[in-house]
């Protein structure tokens, strides 16, 4: 156990997203509508 936790963590890589992925996520977030009513939450995706 000592050997496992005494090592320094490796450097993590930065993830790169394709423009299509970013466009899809932005479009989805623009179409998402969240309504809170009497301690209930309704999520609607507006097409």
C-alpha positions in Angstrom: 0.0 0.0 0.0 2.8 2.4 0.8 4.2 2.1 -2.8 0.9 2.8 -4.4 0.1 6.0 -2.5 3.7 7.4 -2.3 4.0 7.8 -6.1 3.1 11.2 -7.6 0.1 11.2 -9.8 0.6 11.3 -13.5 -0.1 14.4 -15.5 -3.6 14.3 -16.9 -4.4 15.3 -20.5 -6.8 18.0 -21.4 -9.7 16.6 -23.3 -10.5 18.2 -26.7 -14.0 18.4 -28.0 -14.9 18.4 -31.7 -16.9 21.4 -32.9 -19.9 19.1 -33.7 -20.0 18.0 -30.0 -19.9 21.6 -28.7 -22.6 22.6 -31.2 -24.8 19.7 -30.1 -24.4 20.5 -26.4 -25.1 24.2 -26.9 -28.2 23.4 -28.9 -29.5 21.0 -26.3 -28.9 23.5 -23.5 -30.8 26.2 -25.4 -33.8 23.8 -26.0 -33.9 22.6 -22.3 -36.6 24.2 -20.2 -36.8 23.5 -16.5 -39.9 24.4 -14.5 -40.2 24.2 -10.7 -43.7 23.9 -9.3 -44.7 23.0 -5.7 -41.4 21.2 -4.8 -41.5 19.3 -8.2 -39.2 19.8 -11.1 -40.3 19.4 -14.7 -37.7 19.1 -17.5 -38.9 19.8 -21.0 -36.9 19.5 -24.2 -38.4 22.0 -26.7 -38.1 20.8 -30.3 
